[in-house]
């Protein structure tokens, strides 16, 4: 397979992860990057050895098959539509849009013009998460009856140089970080039937802690802590916490409770991490994640941990899926359902009621075992 030429639109902080991932690939080639701020595109291009261009030229380039949309969340719907109208497949950073209605229009447009829609996160492709799914599918803990998911920290403003959009419409911990655990839950358990929730915003003003905007105040327009529960179609009942009001905690990122045991799922914000299983009430034991791609550490985190970061593998899979006429895993239907769940949690908190999901999605196909991106060439 010849490398698929892709374009990248949006040159903020997250672009570094995507460009780093692309540089490791033989399946895709970055033909150009663009941003509404030409200087940002030029700086990012120089840092990563790629070509900076204009948005119009990116859209008009006949060699480009897929455009990766890394604009801010509020711009996702409009930009995704423009990409599809330009005749390109689109893979967008999460969320698919800032509202379910806008996201649904994106899916409908993609179907109407015969082009694909893909969406982050693709962390569920990782060795840790794929092995958890395999253990569940093998029945290692019996039938899954419940679970717990938590994603909680102090928020992005201590480290992010431009964190204002996180606290505006389309931001908040549920829409920004909730997609990681919820996508892995759907990957393992299937679609969600309904949700309930309570939410709060204890601080209406926050302060930027680093970079050129250090000391600037942020007016918060979203919930910053939400506690809820997800009822899955298969009968599992999973508690869910997303918060930017927690300095530190000891809760595991995801736990699955079954009739015959418990599985501890690694951090769904990354691809690897230890998988622990307790069978029949015995002590937890680590299960090897070898044999599955995208699990080895690739970089060091701010706190010195080695973490597996393979962002872009969703684009690699999408490129191979287009070439081989098969479904891609991080697809629009999955992203739309996860967005409806996240929006439903916020609605449940605002309206004080149970919210039933209108969408359903198929569990994505398991990632084949093997070494590296070549696994996508198989299926």
C-alpha positions as CSV (number, residue, x, y, z in Angstrom):
1,X,0.0,0.0,0.0
2,X,1.3,3.4,-1.0
3,X,1.3,6.0,1.9
4,X,-2.0,7.9,2.1
5,X,-1.4,11.6,1.8
6,X,-3.1,13.5,4.6
7,X,-3.5,17.2,5.6
8,X,-3.6,18.6,9.1
9,X,-5.8,21.6,9.9
10,X,-5.1,23.3,13.3
11,X,-1.7,23.8,14.9
12,X,-2.4,24.0,18.6
13,X,-0.8,21.9,21.4
14,X,-2.4,18.6,20.3
15,X,-0.9,18.9,16.8
16,X,2.5,17.9,18.1
17,X,1.2,14.5,19.2
18,X,-0.4,13.9,15.8
19,X,2.7,15.1,13.8
20,X,5.0,12.9,16.0
21,X,2.8,9.9,15.4
22,X,2.6,10.6,11.6
23,X,6.4,10.8,11.4
24,X,6.7,7.2,12.7
25,X,4.3,5.9,10.0
26,X,4.9,4.3,6.7
27,X,1.1,4.2,6.0
28,X,0.5,8.0,5.8
29,X,2.4,11.0,4.7
30,X,1.7,14.6,5.8
31,X,1.3,16.6,2.6
32,X,0.6,19.9,4.4
33,X,-0.5,21.6,7.5
34,X,-2.5,24.8,7.9
35,X,-4.0,27.0,10.5
36,X,-6.1,30.2,10.6
37,X,-2.9,31.7,12.0
38,X,-0.3,31.2,9.2
39,X,2.6,31.8,11.7
40,X,1.4,28.9,13.8
41,X,1.4,26.6,10.8
42,X,4.9,27.8,9.8
43,X,6.3,27.2,13.3
44,X,4.8,23.8,13.6
45,X,6.0,22.9,10.1
46,X,9.5,23.9,10.9
47,X,9.5,21.9,14.2
48,X,8.3,18.7,12.5
49,X,9.8,19.0,9.0
50,X,6.6,19.2,7.1
51,X,5.1,21.7,4.6
52,X,3.0,24.7,5.8
53,X,0.3,25.8,3.5
54,X,-3.0,27.8,3.5
55,X,-6.4,26.3,4.3
56,X,-7.7,26.9,0.8
57,X,-4.7,25.1,-0.7
58,X,-5.0,22.2,1.8
59,X,-8.7,21.8,0.7
60,X,-7.8,22.0,-3.0
61,X,-4.9,19.6,-3.0
62,X,-6.1,16.6,-5.1
63,X,-3.4,14.3,-3.6
64,X,-4.8,14.7,-0.1
65,X,-7.3,12.0,0.8
66,X,-7.9,12.6,4.6
67,X,-7.8,15.9,6.5
68,X,-7.2,15.7,10.2
69,X,-9.2,18.4,12.0
70,X,-7.4,19.7,15.1
71,X,-9.3,23.0,15.4
72,X,-10.9,24.0,18.7
73,X,-14.1,22.1,19.6
74,X,-16.5,24.9,18.8
75,X,-15.1,24.9,15.2
76,X,-15.4,21.1,14.7
77,X,-18.8,20.9,13.1
78,X,-18.3,23.8,10.6
79,X,-14.8,22.7,9.7
80,X,-15.8,19.0,9.3
81,X,-18.5,20.1,6.9
82,X,-16.1,22.2,4.9
83,X,-13.7,19.3,4.7
84,X,-16.4,16.9,3.5
85,X,-17.7,19.5,1.0
86,X,-14.1,19.7,-0.3
87,X,-14.2,16.0,-1.2
88,X,-12.0,14.8,1.6
89,X,-12.5,12.2,4.3
90,X,-12.3,13.8,7.7
91,X,-10.8,12.5,11.0
92,X,-11.4,15.0,13.8
93,X,-10.0,15.5,17.2
94,X,-12.6,14.8,19.9
95,X,-15.4,15.7,20.4
96,X,-17.1,15.2,17.0
97,X,-18.9,18.4,17.7
98,X,-20.0,20.5,20.7
99,X,-23.6,19.2,20.4
100,X,-25.2,16.0,19.4
101,X,-27.3,17.8,16.8
102,X,-24.3,19.3,15.1
103,X,-22.5,15.9,15.2
104,X,-25.5,14.1,13.7
105,X,-25.4,16.6,10.8
106,X,-21.7,15.7,10.2
107,X,-22.5,12.0,10.0
108,X,-25.5,12.6,7.7
109,X,-23.3,14.8,5.4
110,X,-20.6,12.2,5.3
111,X,-23.1,9.6,4.2
112,X,-24.7,11.9,1.7
113,X,-21.4,12.7,-0.1
114,X,-20.0,9.2,0.3
115,X,-17.0,10.1,2.5
116,X,-15.8,8.8,5.8
117,X,-15.9,10.4,9.2
118,X,-13.5,9.3,11.9
119,X,-13.0,10.8,15.3
120,X,-10.6,10.5,18.3
121,X,-10.0,9.1,20.8
122,X,-8.1,6.1,19.4
123,X,-6.5,5.2,22.7
124,X,-8.8,2.2,22.9
125,X,-6.6,0.7,20.1
126,X,-3.9,0.3,22.8
127,X,-2.5,-2.9,24.1
128,X,-3.9,-2.4,27.6
129,X,-7.4,-1.7,26.5
130,X,-7.6,-4.3,23.8
131,X,-6.4,-7.0,26.3
132,X,-9.1,-5.9,28.8
133,X,-11.7,-6.4,26.0
134,X,-10.2,-9.8,25.2
135,X,-10.4,-10.9,28.8
136,X,-14.1,-9.8,29.0
137,X,-14.9,-11.5,25.7
138,X,-13.2,-14.7,26.9
139,X,-15.4,-14.7,30.0
140,X,-12.5,-14.4,32.5
141,X,-14.7,-12.5,35.0
142,X,-18.0,-14.1,33.9
143,X,-20.8,-11.7,33.0
144,X,-20.0,-8.0,33.5
145,X,-22.5,-6.7,36.0
146,X,-21.1,-3.2,36.7
147,X,-18.0,-1.1,37.0
148,X,-16.5,2.3,37.8
149,X,-14.8,4.9,35.6
150,X,-13.1,8.1,36.9
151,X,-11.1,10.8,35.2
152,X,-10.3,13.5,37.7
153,X,-7.5,16.1,38.1
154,X,-7.0,19.8,38.9
155,X,-7.8,20.9,35.3
156,X,-5.7,22.0,32.4
157,X,-4.9,25.6,33.4
158,X,-1.8,24.8,35.5
159,X,0.1,23.5,32.4
160,X,-1.8,24.5,29.2
161,X,-0.6,27.8,27.6
162,X,-4.1,28.7,26.3
163,X,-6.7,26.8,28.3
164,X,-9.6,29.3,27.9
165,X,-11.6,27.1,25.4
166,X,-11.7,24.2,27.9
167,X,-14.1,26.2,30.1
168,X,-16.4,27.5,27.3
169,X,-19.3,25.8,25.4
170,X,-18.0,22.5,24.2
171,X,-15.5,22.2,27.0
172,X,-15.6,20.9,30.5
173,X,-14.3,17.6,31.9
174,X,-17.1,15.5,30.5
175,X,-16.7,16.6,26.9
176,X,-12.9,16.9,27.1
177,X,-11.9,13.8,29.0
178,X,-15.0,11.8,29.4
179,X,-14.8,10.5,25.9
180,X,-11.7,8.4,26.9
181,X,-13.3,6.2,29.5
182,X,-16.7,6.1,27.8
183,X,-15.2,5.0,24.5
184,X,-13.4,2.2,26.2
185,X,-16.5,1.2,28.1
186,X,-18.4,1.0,24.8
187,X,-15.5,-0.9,23.2
188,X,-15.8,-3.5,25.9
189,X,-19.5,-3.5,26.8
190,X,-21.4,-2.2,23.8
191,X,-23.8,0.7,23.6
192,X,-25.3,2.7,26.5
193,X,-29.1,2.6,27.1
194,X,-29.5,5.5,29.5
195,X,-27.7,7.8,32.0
196,X,-28.3,9.7,35.2
197,X,-26.1,12.4,36.8
198,X,-25.4,15.2,39.3
199,X,-23.0,18.0,38.5
200,X,-21.5,21.2,40.0
201,X,-19.1,24.1,39.4
202,X,-17.5,25.2,42.7
203,X,-15.2,27.8,41.1
204,X,-16.5,30.3,38.5
205,X,-13.1,32.0,38.1
206,X,-9.8,30.1,37.4
207,X,-6.3,31.4,36.7
208,X,-3.9,30.4,34.0
209,X,-0.8,29.0,35.6
210,X,1.9,29.0,32.8
211,X,2.9,30.4,29.5
212,X,2.2,33.8,28.0
213,X,-1.2,34.0,29.5
214,X,0.0,33.2,33.1
215,X,-2.1,35.1,35.6
216,X,-5.1,35.7,33.3
217,X,-8.5,34.9,34.7
218,X,-10.8,32.3,33.1
219,X,-14.6,32.7,33.4
220,X,-16.0,29.1,33.7
221,X,-19.2,28.4,31.8
222,X,-19.4,24.6,32.3
223,X,-19.8,22.0,34.9
224,X,-16.3,21.1,36.4
225,X,-17.4,18.0,38.4
226,X,-20.0,15.4,37.3
227,X,-20.9,12.1,39.0
228,X,-23.2,9.9,37.1
229,X,-24.2,6.3,36.1
230,X,-24.4,4.6,32.7
231,X,-26.8,1.8,32.1
232,X,-25.6,-0.4,29.2
233,X,-27.9,-2.4,26.9
234,X,-26.2,-5.6,28.1
235,X,-27.4,-4.9,31.7
236,X,-24.1,-3.6,33.2
237,X,-24.4,-0.5,35.5
238,X,-21.2,1.6,35.6
239,X,-20.6,4.7,37.8
240,X,-18.8,7.6,36.1
241,X,-16.9,10.6,37.5
242,X,-15.3,13.4,35.5
243,X,-13.8,16.3,37.4
244,X,-11.4,19.2,37.2
245,X,-11.7,19.9,40.9
246,X,-9.6,17.0,42.3
247,X,-6.0,17.6,43.4
248,X,-5.3,13.9,44.0
249,X,-7.1,10.6,44.3
250,X,-6.5,6.8,44.5
251,X,-9.4,5.5,42.4
252,X,-8.4,3.3,39.4
253,X,-9.3,4.8,36.0
254,X,-11.7,2.0,35.1
255,X,-12.9,-1.2,36.9
256,X,-15.1,-3.9,35.5
257,X,-17.0,-6.1,37.9
258,X,-18.2,-9.5,36.8
259,X,-20.0,-12.5,38.3
260,X,-16.6,-14.3,38.6
261,X,-14.0,-11.5,39.1
262,X,-12.8,-8.0,38.6
263,X,-10.6,-6.3,36.0
264,X,-8.6,-3.1,36.5
265,X,-8.3,-1.2,33.2
266,X,-5.3,1.1,32.7
267,X,-5.6,4.9,32.1
268,X,-7.7,5.3,28.9
269,X,-6.0,8.6,28.1
270,X,-3.0,6.5,26.9
271,X,-2.5,3.2,25.1
272,X,-0.6,0.9,27.5
273,X,-0.4,0.4,31.2
274,X,-0.9,-2.6,33.5
275,X,-4.0,-4.9,33.3
276,X,-4.8,-6.5,36.6
277,X,-7.3,-9.3,37.1
278,X,-8.9,-10.8,40.3
279,X,-10.6,-14.1,39.7
280,X,-13.0,-15.7,42.2
281,X,-12.2,-13.0,44.8
282,X,-8.4,-13.8,44.8
283,X,-5.6,-11.2,44.9
284,X,-5.1,-9.1,41.8
285,X,-2.5,-10.4,39.3
286,X,-1.0,-8.5,36.3
287,X,-1.9,-10.0,32.9
288,X,0.7,-9.6,30.1
289,X,-0.2,-7.3,27.3
290,X,2.5,-8.6,25.0
291,X,1.5,-9.7,21.5
292,X,-0.8,-6.7,21.1
293,X,0.5,-3.5,19.4
294,X,0.6,0.0,20.8
295,X,1.5,-0.8,24.4
296,X,5.2,0.0,24.8
297,X,6.2,3.5,26.2
298,X,7.0,6.1,23.6
299,X,7.6,9.2,25.8
300,X,8.0,10.4,29.3
301,X,5.1,12.3,31.0
302,X,5.4,15.5,33.0
303,X,5.7,13.5,36.2
304,X,8.5,11.2,34.8
305,X,6.4,8.1,33.9
306,X,7.0,6.2,30.7
307,X,3.7,6.3,28.8
308,X,2.5,4.7,25.5
309,X,1.3,7.5,23.2
310,X,0.3,6.4,19.7
311,X,-2.1,9.1,18.7
312,X,-2.7,8.9,15.0
313,X,-3.2,5.2,14.8
314,X,-6.9,5.9,14.3
315,X,-5.9,7.7,11.1
316,X,-3.6,4.9,10.0
317,X,-6.5,2.4,10.5
318,X,-8.9,4.7,8.6
319,X,-6.4,5.0,5.7
320,X,-6.1,1.2,5.5
321,X,-9.8,0.8,5.8
322,X,-10.5,3.1,2.9
323,X,-7.9,1.3,0.7
324,X,-9.3,-2.1,1.6
325,X,-13.0,-1.1,1.7
326,X,-13.6,-2.2,5.3
327,X,-15.0,-0.4,8.3
328,X,-12.6,1.8,10.3
329,X,-12.6,1.4,14.1
330,X,-12.7,5.0,15.4
331,X,-15.7,5.8,13.3
332,X,-18.4,8.4,13.3
333,X,-21.1,6.2,14.7
334,X,-19.0,5.3,17.7
335,X,-18.1,9.0,18.3
336,X,-21.7,10.1,17.8
337,X,-22.9,7.6,20.4
338,X,-20.2,8.6,22.9
339,X,-21.1,12.3,22.4
340,X,-24.7,11.6,23.0
341,X,-23.8,9.8,26.3
342,X,-21.7,12.8,27.4
343,X,-24.3,15.3,26.4
344,X,-26.9,13.1,28.1
345,X,-25.0,13.1,31.4
346,X,-24.9,16.9,31.4
347,X,-28.6,17.0,30.5
348,X,-29.4,14.5,33.2
349,X,-27.6,16.8,35.7
350,X,-29.3,20.0,34.5
351,X,-32.8,18.5,34.2
352,X,-32.7,16.1,37.2
353,X,-33.9,13.1,35.2
354,X,-32.8,9.9,33.5
355,X,-31.9,10.5,29.9
356,X,-32.4,7.6,27.3
357,X,-30.0,7.4,24.4
358,X,-31.5,7.6,20.8
359,X,-28.4,6.2,19.1
360,X,-26.7,2.8,19.1
361,X,-23.4,1.7,17.6
362,X,-21.6,-1.5,16.9
363,X,-18.5,-2.4,19.0
364,X,-15.5,-1.7,16.8
365,X,-13.6,-4.8,15.6
366,X,-10.7,-5.8,17.9
367,X,-7.3,-4.6,16.8
368,X,-5.3,-7.6,15.4
369,X,-2.4,-8.9,17.3
370,X,1.0,-8.2,15.9
371,X,3.7,-5.5,15.8
372,X,3.0,-1.9,15.0
373,X,0.8,-0.3,12.3
374,X,1.1,-3.2,9.9
375,X,-1.7,-4.9,11.8
376,X,-4.1,-2.6,10.0
377,X,-3.1,-4.1,6.7
378,X,-4.5,-7.4,7.8
379,X,-8.1,-6.3,8.6
